[in-house]
Amino acid sequence: MAYKETHNRFTELWMKLVIWREHHIKEKNFLILLSLVVGILCGFAAQLLKFLIHLISSFLTSHMSTTSANYLYLVYPVVGILIVTIFLKYVVKENISHGVTKVLYAISRRHSRLKKRNMYASLISSSITIGFGGSVGAEGPIVFTGAAIGSNVGQAFRLSPKILMILVGCGAAAGIAGIFRAPIAGMLFTLEVLMIDLTGMTVMPLLVSSVAGATVAYVLEGYNAEFFFSQSEPFLTSKIPYTILLGIVCGLMSYYFTKVMFMMESMFGKLKYKSVKIIIGGLILASLIFVFPPLYGEGYGAINDLLNGDVSKVVDGTFFYVDRDNVWFLILFIAAIALTKAFATSATNGAGGVGGTFAPSLFVGALTGFLFAYILNNLDWGIELSQKNFALMGMAGVMSGVMHAPLMAIFLTAEMTGGYELFLPLLIVSGLAYMTIRIFTPYSIYTMRLAKAGDLLTHQKDKAVLTLLKVDNLIETDFKEVHPEMNLKEMVDVISISNRNLFPVIDDQGYLKGLVLLDEIRNIMFRADLYKKMHVSRFMSTPPAMIEINDPMDKVMEIFDKTRAWNLPVVDKGKYVGFVSKSKIFNSYRRVLRHFTED
């Protein structure tokens, strides 16, 4: 009873505060203050996530042998996935995988109200997944967590959907800034990946949140960069040709990574039973980690080893420890790790784990850049490249290609490592990797999922508005149906009670067989001698095209343009549903466009 009274009293005081704010502080001004609050909260959330991952991972692996294989690698990842599966099924009761894609969808659709449980669900799930060895990153989950924090803070003050959407972006930016200690990259992430429009209303809140999130990280962790990198070898302009080649290689590796991820996602998507997914995904993941221990967790230890030139450490804890000084074996081993990382990451998520692709793309990039320089240095061609410099460039290159975010990749890599002196080669590699992968696909690893479902919004307002329109919301069903066996007299009776001049011809199973146009039968409508002789099957015509109910609106508009029709039938796997008209599409388009472009 006392708790209930206290709760009611608190609620009453809170509502008085909310009402006072509504009367005394403008929403746009209040947004700056809330962006600071959101940034601080997300900064602490990022630190908590990193702490939990490190705590679990250290507890499980601190006793592991470095000179021989560790069979517990076959157990830990599967146990972690099982724990997360149980947690999601009985506590969260929601699928929270692919957090960045969910936030991108929410922002693009103006669905800015995220659930309260999303503030902790991804944080707990990903810390268990990664701590137990899941080969994913913590960045996707912290983006989802941060976005949920921003949304719920805004909801607590009854802010408008537009302001809530900005706070969702602020939370995502602060999450990235807090976990990487990279404020500029956090802000660029929301602009390039989440595609929030850069306006006077969004730039300041995003900046404040990013700086606040990074500041919390600096206060709690110190001013050291996320990865220790000391540039002992200066970058020379004579190495630019190799930098250009590395950019192309990183673009191709990005494309490979993306294709493997979606191939595996498609495979797991076809599996009906959760238990089968856990078994298959767990076996793939555990086997790969057992053979290639650097695939355990985020893989940041391996990145640090490569940036410090300790290449032989990548074979620690494997059967191959005795071969750690064999140059060509190391090349094959590192190449195998880089090529299998996408399989390990997709198996983790496919089996039920929760994690992102930030860390995997950085991991693959570091290995790709290092391997590129390591191979050339050992070919006796007289080439001398800084292996750690190229590992750093590779991180930016692969991330740029996978995320389709070259600016974010450049600044994130520089901020995480302190490698600002390599800014020119980072620009070259990142830009070329992005241009290379764009040859093969226009979508990033996040937007491809939405594009396949027809849910992707972009900065192009015309395409964005068409994406917001759905065929099933535009269907008109007031057309009188007729059947092929009906005679002309029955057809005329239907025409007499209809307000339309178009009639779908439907068979007994509901399939669309054709159309009857009033203009085409006007010359025989009043010939009584034909009433019993002529049947609908004789004078019906084939529709110029049929629209499937799940067709995206841009495809629908292409069909209208090609056929020059004004009305087209809509079917669901051949069965008649209704008609969609060009006039209704235009009216809906104008209405959505007005809403979409409001400030």
N, C-alpha and C positions, 0 to 999 in steps of 0.2 A: 504493500500500500504506500509506504513512504517513497519507494522507488518511482511508482506511478505519479505521485504528486510532484516529485522532483522533476521528472521527465516533462510533465505538463507545464510546470513553471518555466522550465528552460525553453520549451517550445514557444510559450507565450512571449518571453523576453526576446527570443530570436526573431519572431515575427514583427515585434515592435522595431527592432533594429533594421530589418529588411524594409519595412514601410518608411522608416526615417530616411534610409538611404535613397529610396525612390523619390522622396520629396525634396531632398537637399543635395544629392550628388548625381550629376548626369551619368548615364550609363557608359558613355565613351570615356569619361574621365575615370570612372570607377574601374574600368577595364585595366588601366595601367597598374593600379594597386593590386588587383587580383592576379595579374600576370606575374607580379613579384611573389605573391603568396604561392601560386602554382609552381613557379620555378624553384622555390625553396623546398616545398613538399616533394617535388619530383627529384630534386637533388638528393634528398635523404632516402627516397625510395630506391634510387640507383645505387647508392652506397649500401643499403640493406641487401639488395640483390647480389651485389659483388661479394659482400661479406658472407652471405649464406652459401654461395657457390664455392668460395674458397674454403669455408669451414667444412662442408661436406666432402669436397674433393680431397682436402688435406687429410681428413680423418680416414678416408678409404684407401688412399694411395701412399701415405707417408712411409709405410713399411715395405713398399714394393722394391724388388731387386732391380738394379740397373744393369747387371751383367748377365741376366738370363730372362727367359720368358716368364710372364706372370699369368697363371691360369685364372686368376680372379677377374681378369678382363673379360672373360667369357660369361661372367655372372653379373657383375655390377650393372652394366647398361640395361639388361633385361629386368633386373629388380627395380631399377629406377623407373622404367616405363610402366611396370605393373603398379607401382605406388601412385604414379601420376594418373594412370587410367582410373584407379579406384577413387582418387580424390576428385577427378573431374566428373565421374559418374554419380557419386553419392553426395558430394558437397557443392560443387559448382553447378552441375547439371547443365552444362553448355559446352559446345565446342569452341575453344579459344585459340586454336592453332592459327598460324599465318596472321599474327597480330598487326603487322604493318598493312597488309592488304585490307584487313577489317577497318582500320583507321582511315585508310585511303578511301574506301567505299563510304564510310560514314561522313567524311568531309565532303566528298564530291556530291553526295546525295542530300546534303544538309541535314542528315540524321545525327544531330549533335548531342543527343541524350543517351549517354552510355550508362550501363548498369553499375550500381555500387560495387557489386562483387568483382567487377573487372579491375578494381583498384588493387586487389590482392591476389586474384586467381592466377594471373600470368606470372606474378612475382614468385609465388610459392611453387607453381608447377615447373617453371623453367629452372629454378634453383635446384630442385630435385633432379630434373632431367639432366642438366649439365653436370651437377656435382657427382652423379652416378656414371658419368661418361658419355652422355648423349652428345653426338658430334654436331652441335649447333651453337648459336650465339645467344647472348643475353639481350641483345639490342632490340630485336623485334618485340620481345615481351615487355621491355621497359618502355618502348614507344606506346604499346597498348595500355600499360599501367599509367603512364603519364597522361595520355589522352583521357583516360577515365577519370583521373584526378582533376584535370582541368574541367571536364564536363560536369562533374558532381559539385565542384566548388561553385561553378556558375549557376547550377540548378538550385543550390542552397540559397542563392540571393535572387532567384526568380528572374534571371536575365533572359533577354530575347534569344531566339535560336541563332541569330546571326552572331551575337557576342559569344554564345556558347561554342559556336564553331571555331571562332578565333582562339578561345581558351583550350579547345581540343588540340589545335595546332601548337599552342604554347606549351602544353604538357608534353607533347611529342618532342618538341625542340629541346625542352629542359631535360628530358630523359636521356637523349643522345648526348647533350652537353655534359650532363652529370656523370654518365658512365664512362665517357671517354676523356673528360676534362677538355672539351673542345667546343667552346661557345659559338664560334663562327660556323663550324660544321653543323651544329645543332640547328641553327637558323636556316642554313642552306638546305638541310634535309627537308624541312617543311616546304620549302619553295620548289625544289627539284623533284623530290620523291612524292610528297603528299600533294604537291601542286596547288598550294594555297596561293591566291593572287597577291602579288606584292603591291600594296596600296598604302596610303598614308595612315590608314586605320589599323593595318596589320603589322607594319614594320616595327613600330616601337614596342608593342607587347611581346612580339617574338624575340626581339633583342633583349628586353628586360628578363624574360623567362630563361633564355639561354645563358645569360651572364649569371643569373642567380643560381641556376642549377650547377654550372661549372664552379662557382665560388664555393658552394657547399662542398664540392669534391676537393677543391684545393685546401679548404680549411681542415677537412678530415683526413686527407691523404698526403698533403704537402704539395710542393710545386714541381715535383719530378714528373716527367712525361710518362704516359701509360706504358710505353716501350722504351727501354734504355737504348739510345742510339747516339754514338759519338762519331762525327764525320772526321775520320783521320785521313781520308784520301779526298782531296778536292776534285770537283767535277770539271773536266777539261772539255773545251769545245770540240776537240778532236774525237770525242766519244759520242757526239750527237748522232752520227749515222747508226750506231748501235742502239741508241736510245729510241730512234725512230723504228728500228726493227723490233725492239722490245714492245713498243706500243701496239704494233700489229699482232705480235704473238699474244699479248695480253687480251686483245680483242677476240682472237680466235679461242683462247682459253675461256674467256667469259661466255662465249657462245656455247662451247662444249658444256660448261658448268650448267648453264640455263637449260639446255636441251636435256641433259641427263636428269636434272631435277624434275622437269615436267614429264619426262618419260616414266620416271619412278612414281610420281604423283598419280599419273594416269593408271599405272599398274595397281597401286594400292587402292585407288578409287573404284576399281572393278571388283575388289574383294568384298564380299557381302558381310562376312562375319568378323567382328572385332577380334576374336580370339585368333583367327587366321592371320590377321594383320600383325598382331603382337608377335606371333611365332615367327612369321617370315621376316618382319622388320627386325626383331630381336636377334635372330640368327645372322642376318646380314651384318648388322651393326657390331655384335659381339665378335664375330669372326674377323672383321676388318680391324677392329681395335686390338685384338689379340696379336694379329700379324704386324700391324702398324700402330704402335702405341701413341705416336703423336696425334692420331685421330681422336684420342680421348678428350672429351670436353671441347672447350673453345680452341685449344691449340696455341694459346698465347705463349706457352713456354717454348715451343718450337720456333715461333717467330722471334722471340728474344735471342735464342741460340743463333739463329741465322744472322740477325742484325749485329751480333757480337762476334761473328766468324767462327762459332763453335759447331761446325757442321757435323762432326762425328757424334755429337750428343743425340742426333735424331734416331740412332739405332739403339739407344739405351733401353733396356727392358725387353729385348727381343732375342730370338734365336740367333740373330745375325751380329751379335755384339763383337764377335771375334773378327768380323770383316769391316770394322769401323774405319780402318785406315786404307781400305781399297777404294781408290778414286772412282773407278767405273762401277763398282757395286753401289757406292753412295749415290751416283747419278741415277742408276736404275731404281734404287730404293726411294729416293726423293721424288722421282717422276711418278712412281706407283702411288705414293701418298697423295700427290697433287691430283692424279686422275681418279682416285677412289674417294676423295673427300665428298664429292657430290653424291655418291651412292650412300655414304655413311650419313650425311645430313638428311637426305630424303628418307632413308630408312628410319631414322630417329623420329621424324615428324609423321611418317606413314604409319609407324607402329603405335603412335599415340603420345609421343613425347611433345614437349612444348619448347620451341626455340626459334631463333631467326637465322638469317643468311648473311648478316653483316660479318660476323667473325669468320665463317667459312670462306667468304670472298677475300677477306684480308689474308687468311691463312694460305689459300691457294695462290694469291698474288705474291706473297712473300716467297713461297716455294718456286713459283714460276720465274720471278726475277732473279732469284739466287741461282737457280739451275741454268738459266740462260747465260749468266756470266761465268759460272763454274765450268760449263761445258766448253765455252770459247777459250777460257784460260788454260784448259788442259788438252787442247788440240795441237799444240806446238806450232801455232800460226803466228806467234809473236804478239798475240793480243793480250793486253793486261787490263782487265776491268775490275772495278771495286765490287766485290760480290755483295757486300752489305748495302752499298748504295743502290745496286740494281734490285736487291730484295725490297728495299723501300719503294723504289719506283714501281715495282711489280704490284705492291699492295694497292697503290693508287690506280694502276691500270686495270686490274681485274675488278676492283670495286666499281670503278667508273663504268665498265662495260656491263656488269651484272645489274647494277642499280640504275643505269642510264643517268648518272648524276656526276658529270666530270668535275664541276666546281666543288661539290661536297667532298668528293674523293681526294682532291688536291689538298683542301684545307684540313680535312680529317686526318690524313696521313701526316701532314706537317705538324698539326697540333698534338697528335698522339706521340710523336717521336722527337719533336723539336728539330726536325730536319728542314728548316726554312732555307738553308743555304742551297738546297737542291730544288728550289722552286721552279726554275726553268725546265729541268728534265722532268719534274713531276707534271708540269703543264703539257709537255710534249707527249709523254706516255699516256697520260689520262685522256687527252684530247684524241689521240690516234686510236686508242682502244675503243673509245666511244664511237668514233666514226666507222671503225671496222665492224663492230657488232651491228651498227645500224644498217649495214649492207644486208644482213641476214634477217633481222627482226626489228620492227619499230617499237617493240614493247620491252619494258624492264621485267625483271623476275616477279615484281609485284603487280604491275599493270596487266601483264599477260593473262593472269587468272581472271581479272575483271573483263578484259577484252573478249576472252573466249565466251564468257557468259553474257556479253553485250551490256555490261554495266559500267564501262569505263568512261569517265568524264575527263575532259582535257581543258586547257586554257582556251581552245577554240570554241567560242560561244555557240556557233551553229551546230557543230558536232555534239557539244555538251547538251544542248536543248533537245536534239533528236534522241540522244541516249536516254534522257529523262522520260520521253514519251514511250508508252507501251501499247502494242496493238490491242491487247485485251481491254484496255481502258477506252478505246475509240470505236469499238464495234457497235454497229446499229443492227437491231434485230426486228425492226417493224416491217420487214419484207414478207409478203405472203408467199408461202411455199406451194409449189405444185408438183405433180408426179408425172412420170413419162407416159403412163397408160391413160391419163385423163384426156377426154375429147375436147373439141373446140368449145362446145357449149359450156362445159364445166370450167374451162379456162376463162370464158367471158364472164361467168358468174363470179369468179375470184377477182377479176379485174374491176368489176362493179363495186366491190367493197374495199378496194385498196386505194391508198393515197400515193402509191409508187408506180413507176412505169417500168420496173425491173422485177423479175420473178425467178427465184432460184428453183431449179428442178432437182428434186431429192428422191432417191429410191427408198425402198422399205427399210434399209439398214441405216439410213441417214447420210449416205454418201452423196456428194454433189455430182450430178451427171451433166449439167449444162445450165443455160440461162434462157429465159424468154424475154425479149425486149418488146415493149408495147409498140414501138414504131415499126417493127419488122412484121407484125401481124395485123396492123391496122386495116390493111386492104382486104382481109378475109374475115374480120371480126363480125360483120353484119350479114354474112352469107349463110343463111339458115340451112341451105342445102349441104353445107360442109360440116355442120355441127356434129353429126354423128360419124362422119367419115374421117375427119382430120384429128390426129392425136398429137399431144405435146411432143412426143418423141420425134415427130416429123419436122416440126418447125422450131424446136429448140436449137440454140447455137452454143458453141464452145466458148467459155470465158477467155478473154485475152490473156489472163494469167490468174493464178490463185496465190493467196498469201497464207503462209503458215502462221498459226497464232503466236508462235515463239520467235518469229523473224524480228531482228532488230529494225528500228525505224529507218536507219539509213538505207538498208536493203529495200524496205517497203517503198521509200521515195524513188529509188532507182527503178523499181518495177513500174511505178506510176509514170516515170519519165519515158521509159521504153515503150510502154503500151499506149500512152496518151489517154488512158481511161480516166473517168471521173469517179467511178465506183468499182471496187474489186471485191470478189468474195473471199471470205476468210475461212479456212478449214483447219481442222485438227486431225492430222494424219488422214486426210481425205474426207472426213466427215464435216458437213456444213455447220458453221457456227454463226455467221452473219456477214455483214458487209462493212467495209471501211471506205469512207469517202474522202476525197482530197480536200473538200471544204472543211470538214471537221478536223482534219489534220492541221490545216492552216490556222484555224481558230485556236486550237489547243497550243500550237506552236507559239502564237503571239502571246497567249496568256502565260505560258511558262517562261518565255523570253523576258517578259516584263518582270516577273518574280526573280529570275536568275540574275538580272542586271541591276537590281535595286541596290543602293548603297546602304 
